[in-house]
Amino acid sequence: MYHKAVQELSQHVLVYIRRQALLHPGDRVAAAVSGGADSVGLLRVLLELRKELGIVLSVAHFNHGLRGAESDAEERFVADLAKRHRLGFRRAAEEIRRLAAEERLSLEAAARRLRYAWFERLLGEGVVNRVATGHTLDDQAETVLMRLARGAGTRGLAGIYPEFSVPGPHFAEGSRVPAVSSSPSIVRPLLSTRRREVVAFLRGLGQDWREDSSNRDLRFARNRVRHGIVPRLERALNPAVCEALAETADLARAEEEYWEKETALTLPAVLRPGQPARIKAQALLELPLALQRRVVRGACEALGLRLDFRHVEEILDVAAGAAKAAALPRGWRATGKGNGIEIEAGVSAAPPDYEYALSVPGTVFIPEAGLTLEAVLIPGHAGYNPEHCLAPSFLNSGLKVRNWRAGERFWPAHSKVPKKIKELLQERHLAGPEKKSWPVVVSGEEIVWMRGFAVPVRFGLRVGDGEAVVIREVPAAEI
């Protein structure tokens, strides 16, 4: 049993590594090991394969410090594991809670950002030229399902990439930066392997691991998908739903790679860069619809402007003559002029008002503000700053996200008196379209939440509240 479990998984991973060209002879590979089954399995399978792959292996551990003694025990476990196998050991620790509070991120998002920033430093310093993470096929399936639920095209459905390069823009699980063999990179050797196969592999080796108690915490969206939604889909629809979702990601990545090349080749013939940028309407309309949409999105992304599906369609209406202009996020505008469409930042025109329903739990993309908000229901305020937690009692009126309106006031916790929102934003040196589009959340007629500010005391948690509502921005890496 030992030999069968070990050999089968080792060979499966070896085939995947070679097919994806993830590792090469002479690579200096740091296995990112948290102590959990996936990352310990990653380390042990790379130990099994290192001679055949010709790699130099070491261990990297990031201590999130979120669970006190439990986190420290995991670090000792990983350090002992590295020592037992005579591997180099590197560790880092950061103040996760401080970053989460300062940037209003979930603890999960803040931890990911700091962890990957450390990986980037290791690679940038030349300490190693590969960092391997323990993402499995299950992680891939969960990612695709979450993005599908939030709304995504093939770019989002591509999920977790097997490899992506460093340096480059800040990256995370879904980075679209393609890796090349000569560049330092993050690799995911277990991305075609089920989590249960990793566990069987470890048991076959007699290798223990550490169970992270937060992996059962249902305030994290991924845990709700992992422990609730996916098992129901397996029982009710398809026992191989994880494999089906991972195959969807494979297909989407190939489609995305093809269309990105096509878009890059097509843009110069359709787009005249500059201020304002100009899209040739007739040239655009002669393209297939799929390429039209990508060219429009690509043209706007070149200007630093992120569009949702609705705005792309409105620009295409302008190109076809069905509309004269389209209002875009952050005060930008697409206007039909002659035989072209001019895309420019609004200088004097105020961005339009907006209003969207926000369910709990639920997410909403706000194109006018260029961000996505998520509302989650959590037990108490565990893991979150209480100043960011709302009492659940006001939910009967429902929640809406909108931009603030002239004359409105807000009373964040620790302030002596309520202030006009205009004054609060001026104190933060916000101006122009960003200021006008600043989001608030209302329940009925009451403003209960405002981006970047503590929750008003009268809407905060009270003694006896068993649950809390947290409203947070969803980082682009999670979308």
Residue, then its C-alpha position, 0 to 999 in steps of 0.5 A: m500500500y505504501h509503495k502504491a500510494v507513493q508511486e502513483l501520486s509521485q508519477h502523476v505529479l511528475v507527469y504534470i510537472r513535465r507537461q506544464a514545464l514547471l521545474h527544470p534541472g538546477d532549479r532552486v525550489a522553495a516549497a511553501v509549507s504551512g503545515g497543513a496536508d496540502s503543503v506537507g504533501l507538496l514537500r514530500v512529493l518533491l522530496e520523492l522527485r528531486k533527484e529525478l527532477g534535478i532540483v535543489l529543495s528548501v522549505a519556506h514558512f510564513n507565520h501568520g500569527l493569527r492563532g497564537a500558540e497554534s501558529d507557533a506550533e505549526e512553525r515548529f512543526v515545519a522547521d522540524l520537518a525541514k531539519r529531519h530531511r536536511l533542507g534549508f528553512r526560511r521563515a517570515a512573519e508579518e502583522i496581518r491584523r494591522l494590514a487588515a485594519e488599515e486597508r479594510l481587508s479580511l484577514e484571509a486577504a491580508a494574509r495572502r497579500l503579505r505571504y505572496a509579497w514575501f514569496e516575491r522578495l525571495l524570488g527577487e533577491g535570487v534566494v530561489n528561482r521557484v516557489a512551489t505552493g500546494h494548491t490542489l485540484d480542489d482549490q482550483a474547483e473552488t476558485v472557479l465556482m466562486r468566480l462564476a457565482r460573482g460573475a466572470g468571463t473566461r479570464g476569471l474562469a481560468g482560475i489558478y494558473p499552474e505558473f506565473s512569473v515574477p517580477g511584474p505587477h502585484f500577483a496572487e492566485g489568479s495572476r494572468v502573467p505568463a511564466v517563462s522558463s528563465s524567469p523566477s516564478i510561482v509554480r503549483p505542482l499539485l494543481s491536477t491532484r485531488r486533496r484526498e489523494v494527497v491525504a492518502f499519499l501522506r498516510g501511505l508515507g506515515q507522515d503527519w500534518r497539522e490541521d488549521s482550525s480556521n479551515r473550518d471557519l464558515r465566515f470565510a467564503r472559501n470554507r462555505v464553498r468547500h464544506g457546504i456547496v461543493p459536497r452538495l453539488e457532488r451529491a446532487l449533480n455530479p460526483a466529479v464536479c471538481e474535475a469538471l470545474a478544473e477542466t473548465a479552468d484548463l479550457a478557459r486558460a487556453e481560450e484566454e491565451y489565444w484571445e489575448k494574442e488576437t486582441a494584442l494583434t488587433l488593437p493597433a488596427v482599431l485603436r488610436p492611443g492618446q488623449p482622448a483615445r479613439i476606437k475606429a467604429q467601422a473597423l471594430l464592428e467588422l470583427p467577430l463579437a467576441l473580439q469586439r468585446r475584448v478589443v473594447r475592454g483592452a482599449c480601456e484597460a490600456l487607459g487604466l479603466r476597468l469595465d464590466f460587461r454592461h459598459v462594454e455593451e454600451i460602448l458597442d451600442v455607440a459604435a453601432g450608432a444605437a447610442k450617442a455616448a456611454a457613461l463609464p466608471r470613474g467619470w470616463r465617457a465614450t462618445g461617438k464622433g464622426n467615424g470613431i468613438e472617443i474615450e476620455a476622462g470626464v473633467s467637468a462632468a460629474p459621474p452619475d449616481y448609482e445604487y445597487a442591492l447588496s444581499v447578506p451574504g453576497t457581493v456586488f461589483i460597482p463599476e462607477a467606483g471601480l470596486t467590488l463589495e462583499a457582505v458576510l454574516i459571521p459569528g460575533h466579531a471573531g477575526y475582525n475589528p469590532e469597529h467594522c462589524l454591524a449589528p444584524s438587527f437592521l437587516n430587515s430593511g435590506l441593504k443598498v450600496r450607492n454613492w453619497r449625496a450632497g448634504e448627507r452626514f456620517w458619524p463614525a465611531h470615536s468621532k465627537v459629532p457627525k460630520k458632512i460626508k463632503e468634509l470627511l472626504q475632504e479631510r482625506h484629500l479626495a476630490g473629483p470623480e473618486k470623491k463623488s463616487w465614494p460608496v456608502v451602504v444604506s439600510g432604509e434611509e440610514i447610512v450604516w457603512m461608509r468606505g474607509f470609516a468605522v461603523p457608527v456606534r449606534f449600528g455596531l454590535r451590542v451585548g448579546d448579538g450572536e452574529a455580525v455583518v461585515i462589509r469589505e472590499v474584495p481585492a482584485a486578486e480574489i475576483 
